[in-house]
Amino acid sequence: MKTSIVLCTMSVLAAAALTKQRFVTAAGAVPAAGAYCPGVANANYDAGEQAGLDTHGIIVVEAGAAVTAGDAVQCDASGRAITLAAGASLARALDAATAAGDLIRVKL
């Protein structure tokens, strides 16, 4: 079982439905691929709710593809972690993912 060590959480107004364990923009939106995101949703939220984003620590996130432990990660267009290609580096993978949907720990 993977667990998080959350050091800091911020709140944003959810501009859309947000999914737990996925990256979220500062505007409370699902990000475009490669966008900067200050944190990861700590629960599922409906649009219009105050959403908690974990911003610092070791956080469990959903992978969007295979990821190697130690890789820098960015977000895909669903807010899932993928290996950094051309976007903003958001975190460092502490675990490997073999496929989309795997849960991995990242260091924010």
trRosetta pair geometry for C-beta under 8 A, 3 or more apart (Angstrom, degrees):
i j d omega theta_ij theta_ji phi_ij phi_ji
2 60 5.0 129 118 -105 115 120
2 95 6.9 -68 -107 -27 137 160
2 103 5.8 -166 46 121 140 110
2 104 7.3 -144 -133 -144 168 19
2 105 5.4 -157 -167 -48 121 100
3 60 7.1 -80 -160 -41 10 123
4 54 6.7 -32 180 -161 148 169
4 57 6.6 76 175 117 88 123
4 58 6.0 -177 -151 100 54 69
4 59 5.0 24 -130 -122 116 45
4 60 5.1 -102 -59 -3 96 87
4 105 7.3 175 -95 -124 59 96
5 57 4.8 -146 100 -176 69 115
5 58 4.4 42 37 42 95 99
6 9 6.1 20 171 -53 129 99
6 42 7.5 26 -99 -105 151 132
6 54 4.8 -93 -124 -135 111 118
6 56 7.6 95 -168 77 54 60
6 57 4.8 -174 -124 42 25 161
6 59 6.9 65 -91 -91 78 88
7 56 4.1 -66 71 106 110 102
7 57 3.9 162 -2 -64 88 101
8 54 7.5 122 83 -161 51 55
8 55 4.8 -51 97 64 102 100
8 56 4.1 44 29 30 107 111
8 57 7.1 171 20 -22 65 101
9 39 7.6 111 -136 -159 53 157
9 42 6.6 -20 -128 -24 125 148
9 52 5.2 -2 -179 -170 124 101
9 53 6.5 154 -158 76 68 42
9 54 5.4 -37 -99 -98 83 53
9 55 6.6 155 -110 7 26 88
10 38 6.8 -20 46 123 140 131
10 39 6.3 170 40 -8 99 152
10 52 7.6 151 79 -152 32 54
10 53 5.3 -20 63 61 81 98
10 55 5.4 40 1 -30 103 135
11 50 4.9 7 -176 178 125 102
11 51 6.5 149 -154 73 68 41
11 52 5.7 -36 -96 -93 76 54
11 53 7.2 159 -100 13 24 81
12 24 6.9 -175 53 130 141 127
12 26 6.5 -171 -104 -171 142 40
12 27 7.2 112 -175 140 134 9
12 28 4.0 -168 134 -73 113 92
12 50 7.5 155 77 -156 25 59
12 51 5.4 -26 65 61 77 97
12 53 6.1 26 5 -13 109 124
13 28 5.0 -89 85 -39 49 165
13 48 7.2 -17 -175 -143 94 26
13 49 7.7 164 -152 87 56 28
13 50 6.2 -43 -96 -100 56 57
13 51 7.3 105 -153 12 9 89
14 17 7.2 43 164 -108 130 19
14 18 5.1 -119 -131 -9 119 117
14 28 4.7 -155 -112 179 26 117
14 45 4.5 -169 -65 124 155 125
14 46 6.7 133 92 96 146 30
14 47 5.4 -137 117 -119 98 35
14 48 6.4 -37 71 27 91 26
14 49 5.0 14 22 58 125 74
14 50 7.5 -172 -8 -109 87 6
14 51 4.4 94 -60 -33 98 123
15 27 5.8 3 -20 138 144 88
15 28 4.3 129 -9 93 83 98
15 29 4.5 -28 61 -74 127 82
15 47 6.4 -16 148 -135 21 94
16 28 7.5 156 22 130 64 81
16 29 5.6 63 12 -133 111 66
16 30 5.6 -63 77 -7 139 95
16 47 5.2 -18 -125 -86 20 105
17 44 7.6 -1 -177 -175 90 88
17 45 6.9 176 -153 92 48 57
17 46 5.7 -22 -106 -126 80 46
17 47 5.8 -58 -50 -34 56 81
18 22 7.2 -158 -175 68 77 107
18 24 5.6 11 -139 -99 130 129
18 28 7.2 -91 -55 -175 134 72
18 30 7.0 -177 -107 -68 68 79
18 41 4.6 172 149 -95 117 151
18 44 6.8 173 90 -153 64 45
18 45 4.4 11 49 51 105 99
18 51 5.4 43 42 -126 154 152
18 79 7.9 62 -150 -30 79 175
19 22 4.6 45 79 12 96 131
19 41 6.3 134 83 62 34 146
19 44 5.9 -7 -128 -111 43 83
19 62 7.7 -30 123 14 121 145
19 78 7.8 -6 35 168 140 92
19 79 6.8 159 53 68 102 136
20 41 5.4 -117 -107 109 34 102
20 42 6.7 -6 -134 151 86 17
20 43 5.2 -24 -90 -148 108 17
20 44 5.0 -61 -26 -50 95 66
21 40 6.3 6 -142 173 29 118
21 41 6.9 -57 2 71 25 82
21 60 5.8 -42 -124 113 113 83
21 61 5.3 160 -180 -132 78 38
21 62 4.8 96 121 -24 109 89
21 103 6.6 -41 -174 -123 151 102
22 30 7.6 -3 128 -127 133 85
22 40 6.6 164 83 -150 17 81
22 41 5.8 6 56 27 70 110
22 61 6.8 103 -97 -155 31 88
22 62 5.7 -27 -76 37 80 112
22 75 7.8 88 -178 -140 80 116
22 78 6.6 -81 -147 135 141 75
22 79 3.4 75 163 112 109 118
22 80 5.8 -49 -123 -71 97 55
23 31 5.9 -27 109 9 106 134
23 37 3.9 98 174 95 110 166
23 39 7.3 166 -140 107 64 26
23 40 5.6 -51 -89 -96 48 70
23 41 8.0 153 -138 -5 3 79
23 61 7.1 22 -44 -140 78 133
23 75 4.2 -106 54 -90 145 134
23 79 4.3 -160 57 -162 67 81
23 80 7.6 -139 14 -40 93 9
23 81 7.2 112 -26 -67 113 70
23 90 6.2 -28 -110 -168 144 166
24 28 6.5 -2 171 -137 118 34
24 29 7.1 146 -165 65 76 30
24 30 7.2 -54 -119 -94 67 38
24 31 7.0 178 -141 -31 21 95
24 37 5.8 125 66 -157 28 116
24 38 7.8 -43 84 54 74 72
24 39 6.3 -19 52 81 93 72
24 40 6.9 128 7 -129 88 21
24 41 5.1 89 -32 -50 130 90
24 51 6.8 -117 172 122 171 143
24 53 5.5 -124 59 -103 122 121
24 79 6.3 18 -67 -132 52 137
25 28 6.8 -54 76 20 79 18
25 29 4.7 -8 41 55 122 82
25 30 7.7 7 -1 79 100 7
25 31 5.0 136 -51 -83 97 86
25 35 6.1 -32 -89 132 109 135
25 36 7.5 81 -127 89 80 62
25 37 5.5 -86 -85 -109 44 78
25 38 7.7 69 -168 10 31 81
26 36 7.9 0 -14 109 105 97
26 37 7.6 -175 -32 -141 64 44
26 38 5.2 68 -78 -4 87 122
28 51 6.0 136 -135 31 99 128
30 77 7.7 52 144 165 105 57
30 78 6.7 -35 -170 -148 121 36
30 79 5.4 -100 -148 -36 76 115
31 35 3.9 -152 -169 58 112 127
31 36 8.0 -162 -132 64 137 28
31 37 5.3 -85 -54 -67 146 115
31 75 5.0 64 74 98 137 147
31 77 7.3 -132 99 -135 64 36
31 79 5.6 115 27 -89 92 76
32 35 4.6 100 56 -40 75 120
32 77 6.0 -15 -153 -116 42 80
33 74 7.6 68 179 128 66 116
33 75 6.7 -150 -135 105 42 70
33 76 5.2 -15 -112 -157 93 44
33 77 4.4 -40 -48 -55 88 77
33 87 6.4 -126 147 -69 65 140
34 74 5.3 6 -113 165 53 141
34 75 7.0 -139 -42 62 15 70
34 85 7.5 -81 -90 64 111 89
34 86 5.9 -26 -116 90 143 71
34 87 2.2 -150 -141 -97 77 114
34 88 6.2 116 173 8 62 68
35 75 6.4 -41 51 60 75 120
35 87 6.7 -42 -7 -158 25 121
35 88 6.5 -18 144 17 20 120
36 88 4.2 62 -82 -5 70 177
36 90 7.4 158 -142 -88 50 92
37 40 7.7 75 134 -69 126 54
37 75 5.7 57 -4 -23 136 145
37 79 7.2 109 -97 -135 163 86
37 88 7.6 160 9 80 64 130
37 90 5.8 8 53 -119 93 135
38 53 6.3 75 94 128 91 146
38 55 5.5 -17 153 -121 88 109
39 53 3.1 114 89 157 132 107
39 54 5.3 167 -168 72 112 36
39 55 4.0 -66 -82 -82 117 68
39 59 8.0 177 -160 -97 75 170
39 108 7.1 47 -116 -154 64 161
40 53 6.3 132 52 -159 28 74
40 54 5.1 -25 59 55 89 94
40 59 5.0 145 35 156 144 145
40 61 5.5 -110 -124 -93 145 101
40 108 7.4 -138 -8 -63 109 143
41 44 7.3 66 144 -94 134 29
41 45 6.4 -132 -151 5 126 109
41 51 5.9 -48 -124 180 95 120
41 52 7.3 99 -154 79 53 60
41 53 6.2 -41 -85 -101 42 69
41 79 7.7 29 2 157 111 151
42 52 4.4 -43 38 100 119 109
42 53 6.9 -178 -14 -110 91 17
42 54 5.2 103 -69 -31 107 99
43 51 7.7 -153 61 -146 85 76
43 52 6.5 56 16 46 98 106
45 49 4.6 -144 -166 75 100 127
45 50 8.0 -115 -142 87 137 27
45 51 4.2 -94 -18 -98 173 103
46 49 5.2 90 59 -12 71 119
54 57 6.6 -69 175 46 111 114
54 59 5.0 156 107 -110 133 129
54 108 7.2 151 126 20 87 156
55 108 6.3 -155 165 136 34 144
56 108 5.5 -136 -116 98 30 106
57 107 7.7 -109 136 -142 26 58
57 108 6.2 13 47 47 45 101
58 94 6.6 3 -144 -9 109 157
58 105 5.3 12 176 -177 99 116
58 106 7.3 172 -152 82 56 33
58 107 5.7 -27 -99 -97 72 66
58 108 7.8 -175 -88 14 22 77
59 91 7.5 -96 49 -120 108 155
59 105 7.0 148 74 -151 29 65
59 106 5.8 -26 63 62 82 83
59 108 5.5 25 6 -15 123 118
60 103 5.4 15 -178 179 106 110
60 104 7.2 165 -147 86 62 26
60 105 5.6 -42 -90 -92 61 66
61 80 7.2 144 157 -150 99 54
61 81 4.7 86 113 -21 132 123
61 91 7.5 139 -1 53 149 158
61 103 7.2 165 82 -150 27 66
61 104 6.3 -27 63 66 76 75
61 105 7.8 114 16 -124 75 21
61 106 5.4 -6 14 6 123 120
62 79 8.0 59 59 104 107 82
62 80 4.8 -68 102 -122 91 96
62 81 7.0 159 86 16 41 85
62 101 6.5 -25 -164 -134 104 28
62 102 7.5 139 -156 76 57 37
62 103 6.0 -41 -96 -96 55 67
63 66 7.5 48 158 -104 139 13
63 67 5.2 -135 -133 1 127 120
63 80 6.0 61 156 173 16 108
63 81 5.2 -54 -109 70 56 90
63 82 7.1 107 -167 -82 72 53
63 97 3.4 66 -34 -137 173 172
63 99 7.5 125 96 98 121 30
63 100 6.2 -140 109 -124 79 38
63 101 7.0 -36 66 39 79 23
63 102 4.6 -3 35 64 124 87
63 103 7.3 -160 -3 -89 86 16
63 104 5.4 58 -50 2 111 116
64 75 7.8 94 -13 -166 141 50
64 76 3.9 -171 165 3 175 140
64 78 6.4 149 -106 53 121 109
64 80 3.2 131 -57 98 95 123
64 81 6.3 177 4 65 87 33
64 82 4.5 -52 63 -59 110 100
64 100 5.2 -1 -170 -120 33 96
65 76 7.4 114 -11 -57 101 140
65 80 8.0 123 -5 116 64 122
65 82 4.9 46 30 -123 108 100
65 83 7.2 -76 82 6 115 87
65 97 7.3 109 99 101 34 123
65 99 7.4 -51 -154 -157 35 35
65 100 5.5 -4 -76 -67 40 84
66 83 7.9 -7 97 -23 63 116
66 96 7.7 -2 -170 180 78 87
66 97 5.8 -169 -139 97 36 79
66 98 5.7 -9 -113 -161 93 26
66 99 6.2 -5 -68 -76 76 35
67 71 5.5 -134 -171 52 86 139
67 73 6.4 4 -137 -94 139 117
67 81 6.3 -2 -64 122 159 103
67 82 6.7 -153 -77 -143 106 33
67 83 5.5 171 -120 -57 76 82
67 93 5.0 -176 148 -99 123 161
67 96 6.3 -173 91 -150 66 48
67 97 4.3 45 33 32 92 103
67 102 8.0 -150 28 74 99 124
67 104 6.2 -96 70 -3 132 169
68 71 4.8 103 64 -33 79 115
68 83 7.1 37 21 -93 83 123
68 93 6.9 129 89 80 39 143
68 96 5.6 -10 -135 -114 37 96
69 93 5.5 -132 -125 119 38 100
69 94 6.3 -2 -145 161 95 22
69 95 5.6 -43 -93 -154 102 11
69 96 4.6 -66 -30 -51 87 77
70 92 6.9 -20 -155 -179 30 100
70 93 6.4 -32 26 73 22 88
71 83 4.8 -61 175 -122 147 89
71 84 6.8 -176 167 12 92 86
71 92 7.3 170 89 -154 35 60
71 93 4.8 19 55 23 81 123
72 83 7.5 79 74 -162 56 59
72 84 4.1 -9 100 -8 98 140
72 89 4.6 -33 177 -138 126 113
72 91 7.5 157 -156 86 57 36
72 92 5.8 -41 -100 -100 55 69
72 93 7.8 -145 -81 -1 7 83
73 81 4.3 6 174 -165 146 100
73 82 6.3 140 -154 67 88 27
73 83 6.3 -68 -107 -105 67 27
73 84 5.9 -142 -111 -45 12 80
73 89 7.4 100 62 -152 33 63
73 90 5.9 -54 95 57 79 93
73 91 5.3 -17 54 67 105 83
73 92 7.1 160 7 -108 88 17
73 93 5.5 95 -38 -47 120 94
73 106 6.1 -79 35 -119 139 138
74 81 7.7 138 72 -147 26 57
74 82 6.2 -33 67 67 74 81
74 83 7.8 8 23 116 83 23
74 84 4.8 103 -20 -109 99 65
74 85 6.8 -95 31 25 136 69
74 86 8.0 -63 4 59 170 38
74 87 3.6 119 -164 73 151 119
74 88 6.0 127 -126 66 102 50
74 89 6.4 -72 -73 -98 84 35
74 90 5.8 118 -120 -1 41 102
75 78 8.0 -143 174 68 94 46
75 79 5.3 -25 -161 -136 127 35
75 80 6.7 123 -153 59 72 31
75 81 6.7 -51 -101 -92 55 42
75 82 7.2 84 -162 20 15 88
75 87 6.9 -108 44 127 62 159
75 90 6.2 50 -32 -15 87 154
76 79 7.2 -50 63 21 66 17
76 80 5.0 -10 35 59 109 86
76 81 7.9 -20 -5 52 88 3
76 82 4.9 76 -51 -14 99 129
80 100 6.9 50 144 -146 162 88
81 90 7.5 -129 -114 71 90 125
81 91 7.0 -55 -120 58 126 120
81 93 7.0 139 153 -85 139 101
81 97 7.6 141 87 -9 106 149
81 104 6.7 -102 69 58 142 117
81 106 6.2 -175 -107 -52 157 143
82 85 7.4 -19 119 -12 111 106
84 87 6.7 -128 -142 56 71 78
84 89 5.3 -1 -107 -100 143 83
90 106 7.7 25 108 153 92 150
90 108 7.2 -32 156 -120 77 84
91 106 3.7 58 138 160 141 125
91 107 5.9 160 -168 71 91 44
91 108 4.9 -47 -101 -87 109 59
92 106 6.3 150 70 -162 36 79
92 107 4.8 -13 56 50 95 101
93 96 7.3 81 148 -87 130 37
93 97 7.6 -102 -147 -6 138 95
93 104 5.8 -8 -148 146 98 140
93 105 7.8 112 -163 84 54 51
93 106 5.5 -44 -99 -102 44 84
94 104 7.0 163 58 167 68 91
94 105 4.3 -37 59 94 121 98
94 106 6.2 -178 2 -102 88 25
94 107 6.0 97 -50 -30 110 90
95 104 4.1 -158 72 -147 105 88
95 105 5.1 87 -6 31 111 78
96 104 7.1 -146 82 -113 10 128
97 100 7.9 62 153 -83 129 22
97 102 3.8 164 -144 75 93 133
97 103 8.0 160 -103 51 107 11
97 104 4.9 -87 -55 -42 101 129
98 102 6.0 115 36 -55 65 151
99 102 5.8 116 61 -26 60 108
